[in-house]
Amino acid sequence: MISFNYETNFELPYEQEYSSWISKVITSENCNEGEINYIFCDDDYLLDINIKYLNHDTFTDIISFDYSVGKELHGDIYISIDRVKENAKDFEVHFKDEIRRVMVHGVLHYCGYKDKSEHDQELMRSKEDFYISQWS
């Protein structure tokens, strides 16, 4: 089950469509959907989590905590709406495309994709682009 939670005044439009889309991504990656929580927040909220749990004193657009068991995906995906808006502006893309990129990015981590090396980043970006193109 995919759920959406808000620690800011942002609300994701069309929650059911996003949930269905993420479910299709999970199935396409030969994984099973467990409990996945998206938590939309602001920079300060995510910075606090970054400092407290990861010892990183930097802003970020996403932090995901993976509780998956094998191919059954479970986790909490925190997304800073402030960072997503700023990134959309910096990369000259629509906010809706950037929010989709970040949302699918978190789930792709649960599916086993990494983004530490240049090769892994290229594969992750390719997967993100593919699934964003599948939005309907």
N, C-alpha and C positions, 0 to 999 in steps of 0.2 A: 504494500500500500504506500502510495506517495502522498505526503501531506505538506501543506504550506503553512508556515508560521511567520508572524511579523513582529519585529522589534523596532519598527519604524512606521511612519505613516504611509509608506508605499504599499500598494496591494497589486499583486499580479493579476492582470485581466485574463479571463478565459482559463481559469485554473484546470478545468476538466480537459481542455485541449492540450495543455502542457503536460498533464499527468499521462494522458494517452500517448503522447509523443515520447516521453521518457520511457514509458513501458515498452514501446516498440523498439527503442534503442537497446534496452536491456535484453529483450528477446532476440534481436538481431545479433547480439554479441554472445548468444548461447548461454545466457545467465538467467537466473530466476529472480523475480522481484520479491524482496522482503519489505521491511519497514525502512523507507527512505524519507527523511525529514529535511525539507528546505527551510532555512531560517533566513529571512531577509532582514537586514539590519543596516546601521550606518557605520561610518568609519571608526568612530570611537568604540562602539560595541565590539567590532571585529578586532580592533587593535588590542583591546583588553584581553580577548581570547588568545591572540597571537603572543602577547607577552606572558600571560599566565600559563599557557599549556605548551607553547613551542619555543619560548625564550627568544622570540624575534620582536624587536621594537620597531616594526615597520608596518606601514599600511599595506593591505593586500585586498584583492577583489574577492577571493574565495579561500576558505579553509574547510577541508572535509575530514571528518573523523569516520574511519571505516571500521564497521563492526561485522563485516561480512563473514559468513561461514561457508567456505568453499565457493560454489557458484551461486549461492543465495545471497543477494546483495542487501546489506543493512547499513545505515549510516546517517550521520547528520552533516548537512552541507550548509555552511554559513556563507552568505553572499552580501557584500557591502554594496548597497545601491549607490552610494556616493562614488565608489571606485568604478562601478560599471558605467555610470554616467560620464565620469571623467575619461575613462578609456574609450567610450564610444566617440566622444569629442576628439580625443587625440588621434584615434585611428580612422576618423571620418566615416563612421558607420552609424546606422540607426541604433538607437537604444535597444529596440526589440531584438535586433540581431546579436548585439553584445550580451544581452541577458541570456539568450538562448545558448550562446557559445559557453558562457560561464556555467550555466546549468548542466549542459551535456558534458562539459569538462569534468565536473565532479563525479558524475556517474561513470565516465570512462575510466577514471582512476579506480573505482570499485571493480570495474571489469578487468583490471590488470594493466592498464596503460600507464606509463610513467612519462615524466617530462624533464628529467634532470640532464640528459645528454642532448646534443644537437639532433642526433638521429631520432631519439624518442620524442623530442619536441615536434619534429617534422611529421612523424606518424600521428601524434596527438592532434596536431592542427589539421591534418588530412581527414582524420576521423570526425573532428568537430565540423569541418566544412561539409563533409558528406551528410552527416545527420541534420545539420541546419538546412541543407537543400531538401531534405525529406519532410520538412515541416509542411503540414497541410491543414 
